[in-house]
């Protein structure tokens, strides 16, 4: 891997091209000074967290929110107690505002070979599947890659 992104974990169409471009630029796409260069959805700041809709949502999702730590850290062990507490608040707020009656929360941290992440910067996903999607398979549901 090396650097800020893992191209092997970004094998979905246009997203693979975006990650390749980021790797060539050798920048972290989730750091605040770079995020707007690679991410075109609106971005909001909540203390230690940046909140935005994922530009490349897992499929089939009704909602897929990215929660990105505002400072470049890579491991959960680097999170402060205040950042952990704020994360809980952000999840509660986002779920309420978005009327998420159910969903899942996944945090990606550390070595991307073990997380399935394409970006090494610590981030989390707040996801609501879409069981009403025409291509939703109730036996498969919504699956995410880990590792």
N, C-alpha and C positions, 0 to 999 in steps of 0.2 A: 504494500500500500504506500506508505510514506506520504508526508504532507498532510493536508487538511481534509482530503476527500479520498474515498475508496471507489475507484471506477468499476471494480468487479461487482460491487453491490448496487450499481446503478445501471441495470440492464433493461430499462423500459423505454424504448423508442427515443423520443426527443430528449427525455431526461438524461439519457446516457451521453448525448452530445453536449448538453449543458454542463454536466459534471466533468467531461473531458476538457472543455474550455476552462473551467475553474481550475482543474489540475494544472493545466498549462500556464495559467496566470499565477499559480502558487499562492493563492490567498484563501482565507477562510470565508466562505459565502455566508456564514451565519453571524459573523462579527458585525456590529452595528455600522461601521464605516463601509462595509461591503454589501450588506444585505439588500439594499435597494437596487444595486447593480444587477443582481441575479434574481430577485424576487419582486414581482410586480403587483402582488396583492397588497391591500392596505395593511399597515403595520402600526400596532399600538404598544405602548410601554406601560408595564405595571411593575414598578419597583425594579426588582432584579430580573424581570421577565419581559420578553418581547412576545407578543401574541399576534398571530396572523393565520389566515386560512392557507392550508398547504396548496401550493401551485400544482403539485403532482399527487393528488389524493389516491389512497389505496382504493381498490374497486371491489365491490360496490359500496360506496359510502354515501351517507346522507350529509354528514358533516365530518370534516377532518381539520382539526386545529393544531397548529404547531405552537409549542411553548418553548422558546429558546432562551437560555440563560444570557443575560445582557453582556456579561464578561466572557472572554474566551477561557473556558475551562473544559476539561474533557472527561472528568470522572466525578461520580456522585460524591465521593469522599471530599471533594473540594467545595461542596455547597455549604454555605453558612447556615446556621440555625434560622436566621431571618429569611434567607432565600427559600428554605424548606417551608416555612410557615406561609410565606407569600404564595408559593406554588399551590398550596392547599386552597388559599383564598381565590386565586386565579381560576383554578379548576371549578370551584363552587360557583363563582360569578359567571364564567363562560357557559357552564351547563345550564344555569338558570336563565341567562339572557337568550340562549339559543334553544331553550325548551327541550333540552336533551333528557328524555325520560329514561334513557338507558344508553350505555356506551362502554368504552374501554379507555384505559389510561396506560400508556407504555412509555418508559423513559429509556433513551439510548445514551449510554455512557461508556467511556473506555475504548479499548481496542475494537475497531470496527469489524475485524475478522470474527468476533464473537457476538456482535450486536445486530448485524445485518444493515447497519446504517451506512449511508453513502457520505455523510459528513461527520467528522470527528468531534465537533463542537457539541457539548452536552445540550440535548434537547429532548422534548417529550411530545407525545401525540395524544390528543384527546379526540377520540373517534366514535362516531355513531354509524353503525351499519345501515344499509338501506334494504330492508327485507321486501320492500315493494318494487324494487328495480326489476325491470323485465328480464335481466340476465342473472338475478339472484338465485343461487342454488342453496336451498335450506340445509343440504347435507354438508356443504363446504362453508357456508357463511362467508364472512370476510376474514381472510387470512393475512397475517403479516409475517415477514421473514425475520427470523432471529438467528444469527450465526451464518 
